[in-house]
């Protein structure tokens, strides 16, 4: 029942986000040359990619907090044993993306290049992960500037410390969540629809370039700290937070 409730909540949030995106774009002047179904398909593609990325992204976003919570003798590493702790609630977001893409396919049809949507989604996932890693590296380097700790004070009751938050992680999440707005305003619908669903070569090339640069930057930023097993203190902190 918990899994069902989580799935229902995740799907509901995705569709509420879609409705909010529609209302925001209407307020900003409309969808331009995008049809409603095309916008839903593009939104679904971003939801699918972000849902897959968010299965592990929370582990990345927490790295600066782990740096703040662990002792000076522990150097925070980009370790597989902590990065691969899954957050399955995000799979509901990915499922919602598939549903929205399916609606666009039914409305607009599919072209011979439709399977390239999978390639496009994979490159967007790589970009999401790499951008998160870059901001996390900055936060690990300066947790004193990046991590905030909120304390709830209530009269007559013991103060309650809330889990630490990374400012960089919040910035990344905001950027990823508003991606649909600039995409509709800047890009023509032909980058994803011909008019049937089929990513254009230009879209694939630019996505590959951006994802490649972000991935290279993330590898360079974390070079020397990429390991399989996390230090014991970091592993305990990650498992407790999960």
FENTA-V387395 format. One record per residue. RES is the residue in three letters. BURIAL is 1 if it has 24 or more other ideal C-beta (glycine too) atoms within 12 Angstrom, else 0. D_LAST is the distance of its C-alpha to the last C-alpha in whole Angstrom. Layout:
BEGIN
RES & BURIAL & D_LAST
RES & BURIAL & D_LAST
END
This chain:
BEGIN
UNK & 0 & 20
UNK & 0 & 16
UNK & 0 & 16
UNK & 0 & 20
UNK & 0 & 19
UNK & 0 & 16
UNK & 1 & 18
UNK & 0 & 21
UNK & 0 & 19
UNK & 1 & 18
UNK & 1 & 22
UNK & 0 & 23
UNK & 1 & 21
UNK & 1 & 23
UNK & 1 & 26
UNK & 0 & 26
UNK & 1 & 25
UNK & 1 & 28
UNK & 0 & 31
UNK & 0 & 30
UNK & 1 & 30
UNK & 0 & 34
UNK & 0 & 35
UNK & 0 & 34
UNK & 1 & 36
UNK & 0 & 39
UNK & 0 & 39
UNK & 0 & 39
UNK & 0 & 42
UNK & 0 & 41
UNK & 1 & 39
UNK & 0 & 42
UNK & 0 & 43
UNK & 1 & 40
UNK & 0 & 41
UNK & 1 & 38
UNK & 1 & 37
UNK & 1 & 37
UNK & 1 & 35
UNK & 1 & 32
UNK & 1 & 32
UNK & 1 & 31
UNK & 1 & 29
UNK & 1 & 27
UNK & 1 & 27
UNK & 1 & 25
UNK & 1 & 23
UNK & 1 & 23
UNK & 1 & 22
UNK & 1 & 19
UNK & 1 & 18
UNK & 1 & 17
UNK & 1 & 16
UNK & 1 & 14
UNK & 1 & 12
UNK & 1 & 11
UNK & 1 & 12
UNK & 1 & 9
UNK & 1 & 8
UNK & 1 & 12
UNK & 1 & 12
UNK & 1 & 10
UNK & 1 & 12
UNK & 1 & 15
UNK & 1 & 13
UNK & 1 & 12
UNK & 1 & 16
UNK & 1 & 17
UNK & 1 & 15
UNK & 1 & 16
UNK & 0 & 19
UNK & 0 & 22
UNK & 0 & 23
UNK & 0 & 19
UNK & 0 & 20
UNK & 1 & 17
UNK & 1 & 17
UNK & 1 & 16
UNK & 1 & 15
UNK & 0 & 15
UNK & 0 & 12
UNK & 1 & 10
UNK & 1 & 11
UNK & 0 & 11
UNK & 1 & 8
UNK & 0 & 9
UNK & 1 & 8
UNK & 0 & 11
UNK & 1 & 12
UNK & 1 & 14
UNK & 1 & 16
UNK & 1 & 18
UNK & 1 & 19
UNK & 1 & 20
UNK & 1 & 22
UNK & 1 & 24
UNK & 1 & 25
UNK & 1 & 26
UNK & 1 & 28
UNK & 1 & 29
UNK & 1 & 31
UNK & 0 & 32
UNK & 1 & 34
UNK & 1 & 35
UNK & 1 & 37
UNK & 0 & 39
UNK & 0 & 40
UNK & 1 & 41
UNK & 0 & 41
UNK & 1 & 40
UNK & 0 & 42
UNK & 0 & 42
UNK & 0 & 39
UNK & 1 & 37
UNK & 0 & 35
UNK & 1 & 34
UNK & 1 & 32
UNK & 0 & 29
UNK & 1 & 30
UNK & 1 & 30
UNK & 1 & 26
UNK & 1 & 25
UNK & 1 & 27
UNK & 1 & 25
UNK & 1 & 22
UNK & 1 & 23
UNK & 1 & 24
UNK & 1 & 21
UNK & 1 & 18
UNK & 1 & 21
UNK & 1 & 22
UNK & 1 & 18
UNK & 1 & 18
UNK & 1 & 22
UNK & 1 & 20
UNK & 1 & 17
UNK & 1 & 20
UNK & 1 & 22
UNK & 1 & 19
UNK & 1 & 19
UNK & 0 & 23
UNK & 0 & 23
UNK & 1 & 20
UNK & 0 & 23
UNK & 0 & 24
UNK & 1 & 21
UNK & 1 & 18
UNK & 0 & 19
UNK & 0 & 18
UNK & 0 & 19
UNK & 0 & 21
UNK & 0 & 22
UNK & 0 & 25
UNK & 0 & 27
UNK & 0 & 31
UNK & 0 & 31
UNK & 0 & 27
UNK & 0 & 25
UNK & 0 & 23
UNK & 0 & 19
UNK & 0 & 17
UNK & 0 & 15
UNK & 1 & 12
UNK & 1 & 13
UNK & 1 & 14
UNK & 1 & 16
UNK & 1 & 19
UNK & 1 & 20
UNK & 1 & 16
UNK & 0 & 18
UNK & 0 & 21
UNK & 1 & 20
UNK & 1 & 19
UNK & 0 & 22
UNK & 0 & 24
UNK & 1 & 22
UNK & 1 & 23
UNK & 0 & 26
UNK & 1 & 27
UNK & 1 & 29
UNK & 1 & 32
UNK & 0 & 33
UNK & 1 & 33
UNK & 1 & 36
UNK & 0 & 38
UNK & 0 & 38
UNK & 1 & 38
UNK & 0 & 41
UNK & 1 & 40
UNK & 1 & 41
UNK & 1 & 38
UNK & 1 & 37
UNK & 1 & 39
UNK & 1 & 43
UNK & 0 & 43
UNK & 1 & 41
UNK & 1 & 38
UNK & 1 & 38
UNK & 1 & 36
UNK & 1 & 39
UNK & 0 & 40
UNK & 0 & 39
UNK & 1 & 36
UNK & 1 & 35
UNK & 0 & 36
UNK & 0 & 35
UNK & 1 & 31
UNK & 0 & 32
UNK & 0 & 33
UNK & 0 & 31
UNK & 1 & 28
UNK & 0 & 30
UNK & 0 & 30
UNK & 1 & 27
UNK & 1 & 25
UNK & 0 & 28
UNK & 1 & 27
UNK & 1 & 23
UNK & 0 & 25
UNK & 0 & 27
UNK & 1 & 25
UNK & 1 & 22
UNK & 0 & 25
UNK & 0 & 25
UNK & 1 & 22
UNK & 0 & 21
UNK & 0 & 20
UNK & 0 & 18
UNK & 0 & 17
UNK & 1 & 15
UNK & 1 & 16
UNK & 0 & 15
UNK & 0 & 14
UNK & 1 & 12
UNK & 1 & 11
UNK & 0 & 10
UNK & 1 & 9
UNK & 1 & 6
UNK & 0 & 5
UNK & 0 & 6
UNK & 0 & 4
UNK & 0 & 0
END
